[in-house]
Amino acid sequence: MWACVTPPPTNPDDACRIFDERLDWYVAARDAKEEWGVSPALQLAIIHQESAFRAQARPARTRFLWIFPGPRPSSAYGYGQVVDATWERYRVRTGRIDADRDDFADVADFIGWYGSEIRRRTNLPLADSYGFYLSYHEGPGGFLRGSFEAKPWLMSVARRVAERSARYDRQLTRCRAQLDERARAPWWWPF
């Protein structure tokens, strides 16, 4: 089973290298951008923060008597660390019943869909990476209530996500044309 898991990219700090290694990720992120409006750079920044590109990431278990593993603090799972209830809502509302949280393309689409939900409920522009991450983490309702204001650590994380998104976006300006050209090539090219 572990042999089927896609390993994290070799250079997670360079969007061009990530997508060069995994062209299918680029196509998925580009498709999500076209459908929902969330940039591939922001998608990558969120996935980097949430799972470090590990498909089967989960929150660490709590400990009982400092030794024995206890329950996990949430049902978050996969590239986007999406909790069960939110993932189920996404699957039902989009009709993507077979979507999986450990599939990059499905999570890219989820981030786009969730971005459209965030925009609809909060009026945040999708270009506001800082606000988007706060809303992604706290949910649109929590964001509107300002729940993040009592979490300085979360605001610091949101700043890092926004900085990473901006860096990824700058990187993608230098390689987007080559990635688009590779994505248009027949599947058998250059064989």
C-alpha positions, 0 to 999 in steps of 0.5 A: 500500500505504501508503494502507491503513495506519491512522495513529497517533491524534492524541492518544496520551496520552488513551484516550478520544480514541484510542477516540473516533477509532477506535471499532473499536479500543475494540470490539476492546479491550473484546472482548479484555478480556471473553475474556481479562481484560486491561484495555483500558487495559493493552492501550493502554499496551503498544501505546503503548510497543511501537509508538507505535500504528504498525501496521508498526513494526519495530526499527531496523536495525543499522549496518555501518560506521556507514552501511550498513543491517544486519539487524534485531535481532529479528523483532518487528513491528506494534502489539505488537512480537511476534516471529515464533515467539510470534505463530505460537504464538498463531495456532496455539493460538487457531485465528486463522491469519489474524491479523496483527500490523499489525491492532489487533484481532488484537494486542489479542486477542494481548495478552489471550491472552498475558496469560492465558499469563503468568497461567497460568505466573507466577501474576501477577495481570492487574492488576499492570501492572508485572509484566505488562509485564516478563513481556510483554517477557522472556517468562514464562520470562525473568520467572520467572528474573528476567532483567529484574533485570539491566536497570534500563532495562527496569524503568524502562520497565515503571514508565512502562507501569504509570503510563500504564495507570493513567492510561488507566484513569482516563480511560476511567472518564469515557468508557466509557459513551459509548463503549459506547453508540456501539458499540451503535449501528447501523453507519449511525448517525447518517447 
